[in-house]
């Protein structure tokens, strides 16, 4: 009698989406275009026309630029520090 053969489970790798959701209109139409030669990225929504441009580093990917875009729209980078109690 031989041993039972182990079942091999293949886990598929998750891929990043090509289009992201727009913080203004809520549709999945935001496209990120990275221009590595010029070290900049263009983010734009094809539905409502919201568009912005960012200077990027060589290691940044589409999701990093999209996070910068949403932070700028929601104003997360302009938050004031929490008030200290006296």
N, CA, C and O atoms as a GROMACS GRO file, in nm:
protein
  344
    1UNK      N    1   0.083  -0.118   0.000
    1UNK     CA    2   0.000   0.000   0.000
    1UNK      C    3   0.089   0.125   0.000
    1UNK      O    4   0.190   0.131   0.069
    2UNK      N    5   0.049   0.219  -0.076
    2UNK     CA    6   0.125   0.343  -0.086
    2UNK      C    7   0.061   0.454  -0.004
    2UNK      O    8  -0.048   0.440   0.051
    3UNK      N    9   0.133   0.563   0.004
    3UNK     CA   10   0.081   0.679   0.077
    3UNK      C   11  -0.022   0.752  -0.007
    3UNK      O   12  -0.024   0.742  -0.130
    4UNK      N   13  -0.107   0.826   0.062
    4UNK     CA   14  -0.202   0.911  -0.010
    4UNK      C   15  -0.130   1.030  -0.069
    4UNK      O   16  -0.040   1.087  -0.007
    5UNK      N   17  -0.168   1.065  -0.184
    5UNK     CA   18  -0.108   1.179  -0.252
    5UNK      C   19  -0.170   1.309  -0.198
    5UNK      O   20  -0.291   1.318  -0.183
    6UNK      N   21  -0.085   1.409  -0.170
    6UNK     CA   22  -0.134   1.536  -0.118
    6UNK      C   23  -0.198   1.617  -0.231
    6UNK      O   24  -0.150   1.618  -0.344
    7UNK      N   25  -0.306   1.683  -0.196
    7UNK     CA   26  -0.376   1.766  -0.294
    7UNK      C   27  -0.304   1.902  -0.303
    7UNK      O   28  -0.281   1.966  -0.200
    8UNK      N   29  -0.270   1.944  -0.421
    8UNK     CA   30  -0.202   2.072  -0.443
    8UNK      C   31  -0.306   2.180  -0.464
    8UNK      O   32  -0.390   2.170  -0.554
    9UNK      N   33  -0.299   2.284  -0.381
    9UNK     CA   34  -0.393   2.395  -0.391
    9UNK      C   35  -0.319   2.514  -0.450
    9UNK      O   36  -0.223   2.565  -0.392
   10UNK      N   37  -0.364   2.559  -0.565
   10UNK     CA   38  -0.305   2.676  -0.630
   10UNK      C   39  -0.385   2.799  -0.592
   10UNK      O   40  -0.506   2.804  -0.614
   11UNK      N   41  -0.317   2.898  -0.535
   11UNK     CA   42  -0.381   3.023  -0.497
   11UNK      C   43  -0.349   3.126  -0.604
   11UNK      O   44  -0.232   3.159  -0.625
   12UNK      N   45  -0.452   3.178  -0.674
   12UNK     CA   46  -0.425   3.278  -0.779
   12UNK      C   47  -0.379   3.410  -0.718
   12UNK      O   48  -0.429   3.453  -0.613
   13UNK      N   49  -0.284   3.475  -0.784
   13UNK     CA   50  -0.236   3.604  -0.738
   13UNK      C   51  -0.337   3.712  -0.773
   13UNK      O   52  -0.396   3.712  -0.881
   14UNK      N   53  -0.355   3.805  -0.680
   14UNK     CA   54  -0.448   3.916  -0.704
   14UNK      C   55  -0.378   4.022  -0.789
   14UNK      O   56  -0.260   4.050  -0.770
   15UNK      N   57  -0.453   4.079  -0.880
   15UNK     CA   58  -0.399   4.182  -0.968
   15UNK      C   59  -0.461   4.317  -0.932
   15UNK      O   60  -0.575   4.323  -0.884
   16UNK      N   61  -0.386   4.424  -0.955
   16UNK     CA   62  -0.438   4.557  -0.932
   16UNK      C   63  -0.538   4.594  -1.040
   16UNK      O   64  -0.522   4.553  -1.155
   17UNK      N   65  -0.641   4.670  -1.005
   17UNK     CA   66  -0.739   4.709  -1.107
   17UNK      C   67  -0.682   4.811  -1.204
   17UNK      O   68  -0.588   4.884  -1.172
   18UNK      N   69  -0.738   4.816  -1.324
   18UNK     CA   70  -0.696   4.913  -1.424
   18UNK      C   71  -0.767   5.048  -1.402
   18UNK      O   72  -0.711   5.153  -1.431
   19UNK      N   73  -0.889   5.042  -1.350
   19UNK     CA   74  -0.966   5.162  -1.324
   19UNK      C   75  -1.003   5.167  -1.176
   19UNK      O   76  -1.033   5.064  -1.115
   20UNK      N   77  -1.001   5.287  -1.120
   20UNK     CA   78  -1.031   5.307  -0.979
   20UNK      C   79  -1.159   5.389  -0.966
   20UNK      O   80  -1.206   5.448  -1.063
   21UNK      N   81  -1.214   5.393  -0.845
   21UNK     CA   82  -1.338   5.471  -0.825
   21UNK      C   83  -1.304   5.619  -0.806
   21UNK      O   84  -1.204   5.654  -0.744
   22UNK      N   85  -1.390   5.702  -0.859
   22UNK     CA   86  -1.370   5.847  -0.854
   22UNK      C   87  -1.421   5.901  -0.720
   22UNK      O   88  -1.532   5.866  -0.679
   23UNK      N   89  -1.343   5.984  -0.653
   23UNK     CA   90  -1.390   6.040  -0.526
   23UNK      C   91  -1.498   6.146  -0.544
   23UNK      O   92  -1.567   6.180  -0.448
   24UNK      N   93  -1.515   6.198  -0.664
   24UNK     CA   94  -1.616   6.301  -0.688
   24UNK      C   95  -1.749   6.242  -0.734
   24UNK      O   96  -1.854   6.272  -0.676
   25UNK      N   97  -1.746   6.158  -0.837
   25UNK     CA   98  -1.872   6.105  -0.892
   25UNK      C   99  -1.902   5.961  -0.848
   25UNK      O  100  -2.016   5.917  -0.862
   26UNK      N  101  -1.802   5.888  -0.796
   26UNK     CA  102  -1.824   5.754  -0.745
   26UNK      C  103  -1.821   5.642  -0.849
   26UNK      O  104  -1.840   5.526  -0.814
   27UNK      N  105  -1.797   5.674  -0.975
   27UNK     CA  106  -1.793   5.571  -1.079
   27UNK      C  107  -1.652   5.514  -1.091
   27UNK      O  108  -1.554   5.579  -1.052
   28UNK      N  109  -1.641   5.393  -1.144
   28UNK     CA  110  -1.512   5.325  -1.162
   28UNK      C  111  -1.447   5.369  -1.294
   28UNK      O  112  -1.429   5.288  -1.384
   29UNK      N  113  -1.413   5.498  -1.305
   29UNK     CA  114  -1.362   5.550  -1.432
   29UNK      C  115  -1.231   5.627  -1.419
   29UNK      O  116  -1.190   5.694  -1.514
   30UNK      N  117  -1.164   5.620  -1.304
   30UNK     CA  118  -1.038   5.692  -1.285
   30UNK      C  119  -0.924   5.608  -1.341
   30UNK      O  120  -0.904   5.493  -1.301
   31UNK      N  121  -0.849   5.668  -1.432
   31UNK     CA  122  -0.736   5.600  -1.495
   31UNK      C  123  -0.607   5.673  -1.455
   31UNK      O  124  -0.602   5.796  -1.454
   32UNK      N  125  -0.503   5.595  -1.423
   32UNK     CA  126  -0.374   5.652  -1.384
   32UNK      C  127  -0.274   5.621  -1.494
   32UNK      O  128  -0.253   5.505  -1.530
   33UNK      N  129  -0.213   5.726  -1.548
   33UNK     CA  130  -0.113   5.711  -1.654
   33UNK      C  131   0.022   5.758  -1.600
   33UNK      O  132   0.037   5.875  -1.563
   34UNK      N  133   0.119   5.668  -1.595
   34UNK     CA  134   0.251   5.701  -1.541
   34UNK      C  135   0.348   5.722  -1.656
   34UNK      O  136   0.363   5.636  -1.743
   35UNK      N  137   0.414   5.837  -1.655
   35UNK     CA  138   0.515   5.870  -1.755
   35UNK      C  139   0.650   5.868  -1.683
   35UNK      O  140   0.693   5.967  -1.625
   36UNK      N  141   0.717   5.753  -1.688
   36UNK     CA  142   0.841   5.732  -1.612
   36UNK      C  143   0.957   5.819  -1.662
   36UNK      O  144   1.041   5.862  -1.583
   37UNK      N  145   0.961   5.846  -1.792
   37UNK     CA  146   1.070   5.928  -1.846
   37UNK      C  147   1.064   6.070  -1.792
   37UNK      O  148   1.168   6.133  -1.770
   38UNK      N  149   0.943   6.120  -1.772
   38UNK     CA  150   0.924   6.258  -1.725
   38UNK      C  151   0.902   6.264  -1.574
   38UNK      O  152   0.881   6.373  -1.521
   39UNK      N  153   0.907   6.152  -1.505
   39UNK     CA  154   0.882   6.137  -1.360
   39UNK      C  155   0.754   6.209  -1.316
   39UNK      O  156   0.754   6.285  -1.219
   40UNK      N  157   0.647   6.184  -1.389
   40UNK     CA  158   0.518   6.241  -1.351
   40UNK      C  159   0.408   6.142  -1.385
   40UNK      O  160   0.426   6.049  -1.463
   41UNK      N  161   0.292   6.165  -1.324
   41UNK     CA  162   0.176   6.080  -1.347
   41UNK      C  163   0.054   6.168  -1.366
   41UNK      O  164   0.040   6.271  -1.300
   42UNK      N  165  -0.034   6.126  -1.454
   42UNK     CA  166  -0.158   6.197  -1.481
   42UNK      C  167  -0.273   6.108  -1.438
   42UNK      O  168  -0.284   5.993  -1.480
   43UNK      N  169  -0.360   6.163  -1.352
   43UNK     CA  170  -0.476   6.091  -1.302
   43UNK      C  171  -0.600   6.164  -1.351
   43UNK      O  172  -0.610   6.286  -1.336
   44UNK      N  173  -0.694   6.091  -1.410
   44UNK     CA  174  -0.812   6.157  -1.461
   44UNK      C  175  -0.934   6.067  -1.461
   44UNK      O  176  -0.924   5.946  -1.482
   45UNK      N  177  -1.049   6.129  -1.437
   45UNK     CA  178  -1.176   6.058  -1.443
   45UNK      C  179  -1.240   6.087  -1.577
   45UNK      O  180  -1.256   6.203  -1.615
   46UNK      N  181  -1.275   5.983  -1.650
   46UNK     CA  182  -1.333   6.004  -1.782
   46UNK      C  183  -1.482   6.035  -1.774
   46UNK      O  184  -1.541   6.072  -1.876
   47UNK      N  185  -1.543   6.021  -1.660
   47UNK     CA  186  -1.686   6.049  -1.645
   47UNK      C  187  -1.712   6.196  -1.611
   47UNK      O  188  -1.787   6.264  -1.680
   48UNK      N  189  -1.650   6.244  -1.502
   48UNK     CA  190  -1.679   6.381  -1.458
   48UNK      C  191  -1.572   6.482  -1.498
   48UNK      O  192  -1.591   6.602  -1.482
   49UNK      N  193  -1.458   6.435  -1.551
   49UNK     CA  194  -1.354   6.526  -1.599
   49UNK      C  195  -1.255   6.571  -1.493
   49UNK      O  196  -1.172   6.658  -1.522
   50UNK      N  197  -1.261   6.517  -1.374
   50UNK     CA  198  -1.166   6.551  -1.269
   50UNK      C  199  -1.028   6.502  -1.308
   50UNK      O  200  -1.012   6.384  -1.342
   51UNK      N  201  -0.928   6.589  -1.302
   51UNK     CA  202  -0.794   6.552  -1.350
   51UNK      C  203  -0.689   6.621  -1.265
   51UNK      O  204  -0.709   6.733  -1.217
   52UNK      N  205  -0.575   6.553  -1.246
   52UNK     CA  206  -0.464   6.611  -1.171
   52UNK      C  207  -0.334   6.547  -1.217
   52UNK      O  208  -0.333   6.441  -1.280
   53UNK      N  209  -0.224   6.614  -1.185
   53UNK     CA  210  -0.092   6.568  -1.226
   53UNK      C  211   0.000   6.568  -1.104
   53UNK      O  212  -0.006   6.661  -1.023
   54UNK      N  213   0.084   6.465  -1.091
   54UNK     CA  214   0.172   6.452  -0.976
   54UNK      C  215   0.314   6.421  -1.022
   54UNK      O  216   0.335   6.355  -1.123
   55UNK      N  217   0.411   6.472  -0.944
   55UNK     CA  218   0.550   6.433  -0.962
   55UNK      C  219   0.569   6.304  -0.883
   55UNK      O  220   0.528   6.296  -0.768
   56UNK      N  221   0.632   6.204  -0.945
   56UNK     CA  222   0.646   6.075  -0.879
   56UNK      C  223   0.792   6.034  -0.868
   56UNK      O  224   0.879   6.090  -0.936
   57UNK      N  225   0.816   5.935  -0.783
   57UNK     CA  226   0.947   5.873  -0.772
   57UNK      C  227   0.945   5.746  -0.856
   57UNK      O  228   0.838   5.698  -0.894
   58UNK      N  229   1.060   5.691  -0.884
   58UNK     CA  230   1.067   5.577  -0.974
   58UNK      C  231   1.002   5.451  -0.917
   58UNK      O  232   0.958   5.365  -0.994
   59UNK      N  233   0.993   5.439  -0.786
   59UNK     CA  234   0.938   5.318  -0.724
   59UNK      C  235   0.787   5.321  -0.707
   59UNK      O  236   0.729   5.220  -0.668
   60UNK      N  237   0.721   5.433  -0.735
   60UNK     CA  238   0.576   5.443  -0.714
   60UNK      C  239   0.500   5.376  -0.827
   60UNK      O  240   0.540   5.380  -0.943
   61UNK      N  241   0.389   5.313  -0.790
   61UNK     CA  242   0.305   5.245  -0.888
   61UNK      C  243   0.172   5.319  -0.901
   61UNK      O  244   0.153   5.426  -0.843
   62UNK      N  245   0.079   5.260  -0.979
   62UNK     CA  246  -0.050   5.324  -1.003
   62UNK      C  247  -0.130   5.343  -0.876
   62UNK      O  248  -0.195   5.446  -0.857
   63UNK      N  249  -0.127   5.244  -0.787
   63UNK     CA  250  -0.206   5.253  -0.664
   63UNK      C  251  -0.151   5.361  -0.572
   63UNK      O  252  -0.228   5.425  -0.500
   64UNK      N  253  -0.020   5.382  -0.572
   64UNK     CA  254   0.040   5.489  -0.491
   64UNK      C  255  -0.004   5.626  -0.540
   64UNK      O  256  -0.035   5.715  -0.461
   65UNK      N  257  -0.006   5.643  -0.671
   65UNK     CA  258  -0.048   5.771  -0.729
   65UNK      C  259  -0.198   5.794  -0.705
   65UNK      O  260  -0.240   5.907  -0.678
   66UNK      N  261  -0.278   5.688  -0.713
   66UNK     CA  262  -0.421   5.700  -0.685
   66UNK      C  263  -0.444   5.741  -0.540
   66UNK      O  264  -0.533   5.820  -0.511
   67UNK      N  265  -0.364   5.688  -0.448
   67UNK     CA  266  -0.376   5.726  -0.307
   67UNK      C  267  -0.340   5.874  -0.286
   67UNK      O  268  -0.405   5.943  -0.208
   68UNK      N  269  -0.237   5.922  -0.356
   68UNK     CA  270  -0.204   6.065  -0.350
   68UNK      C  271  -0.320   6.150  -0.401
   68UNK      O  272  -0.352   6.254  -0.346
   69UNK      N  273  -0.382   6.102  -0.509
   69UNK     CA  274  -0.496   6.172  -0.570
   69UNK      C  275  -0.613   6.182  -0.472
   69UNK      O  276  -0.670   6.289  -0.455
   70UNK      N  277  -0.650   6.071  -0.410
   70UNK     CA  278  -0.763   6.073  -0.316
   70UNK      C  279  -0.730   6.155  -0.191
   70UNK      O  280  -0.818   6.222  -0.137
   71UNK      N  281  -0.605   6.149  -0.145
   71UNK     CA  282  -0.566   6.231  -0.030
   71UNK      C  283  -0.579   6.379  -0.061
   71UNK      O  284  -0.622   6.458   0.024
   72UNK      N  285  -0.542   6.417  -0.182
   72UNK     CA  286  -0.553   6.557  -0.221
   72UNK      C  287  -0.699   6.601  -0.232
   72UNK      O  288  -0.734   6.712  -0.192
   73UNK      N  289  -0.784   6.514  -0.286
   73UNK     CA  290  -0.925   6.547  -0.303
   73UNK      C  291  -0.995   6.558  -0.168
   73UNK      O  292  -1.070   6.652  -0.144
   74UNK      N  293  -0.970   6.461  -0.081
   74UNK     CA  294  -1.036   6.461   0.049
   74UNK      C  295  -0.971   6.555   0.149
   74UNK      O  296  -1.026   6.578   0.257
   75UNK      N  297  -0.855   6.610   0.117
   75UNK     CA  298  -0.790   6.706   0.205
   75UNK      C  299  -0.715   6.643   0.321
   75UNK      O  300  -0.694   6.708   0.423
   76UNK      N  301  -0.674   6.519   0.308
   76UNK     CA  302  -0.605   6.450   0.418
   76UNK      C  303  -0.466   6.509   0.442
   76UNK      O  304  -0.416   6.504   0.554
   77UNK      N  305  -0.405   6.564   0.339
   77UNK     CA  306  -0.271   6.620   0.356
   77UNK      C  307  -0.274   6.756   0.425
   77UNK      O  308  -0.170   6.804   0.468
   78UNK      N  309  -0.392   6.818   0.435
   78UNK     CA  310  -0.404   6.951   0.495
   78UNK      C  311  -0.462   6.947   0.635
   78UNK      O  312  -0.500   7.051   0.689
   79UNK      N  313  -0.471   6.829   0.695
   79UNK     CA  314  -0.528   6.819   0.830
   79UNK      C  315  -0.440   6.889   0.930
   79UNK      O  316  -0.317   6.887   0.921
   80UNK      N  317  -0.506   6.952   1.026
   80UNK     CA  318  -0.431   7.018   1.132
   80UNK      C  319  -0.399   6.918   1.241
   80UNK      O  320  -0.473   6.821   1.259
   81UNK      N  321  -0.291   6.939   1.314
   81UNK     CA  322  -0.257   6.845   1.421
   81UNK      C  323  -0.360   6.853   1.532
   81UNK      O  324  -0.424   6.957   1.551
   82UNK      N  325  -0.378   6.743   1.607
   82UNK     CA  326  -0.478   6.744   1.714
   82UNK      C  327  -0.441   6.846   1.822
   82UNK      O  328  -0.324   6.867   1.852
   83UNK      N  329  -0.544   6.907   1.881
   83UNK     CA  330  -0.523   7.007   1.984
   83UNK      C  331  -0.477   6.942   2.113
   83UNK      O  332  -0.527   6.836   2.151
   84UNK      N  333  -0.383   7.006   2.182
   84UNK     CA  334  -0.334   6.955   2.308
   84UNK      C  335  -0.421   7.009   2.422
   84UNK      O  336  -0.454   7.128   2.425
   85UNK      N  337  -0.455   6.921   2.513
   85UNK     CA  338  -0.534   6.966   2.629
   85UNK      C  339  -0.441   7.026   2.733
   85UNK      O  340  -0.332   6.974   2.758
   86UNK      N  341  -0.485   7.136   2.792
   86UNK     CA  342  -0.400   7.205   2.891
   86UNK      C  343  -0.427   7.161   3.031
   86UNK      O  344  -0.364   7.210   3.125
   0.00000   0.00000   0.00000
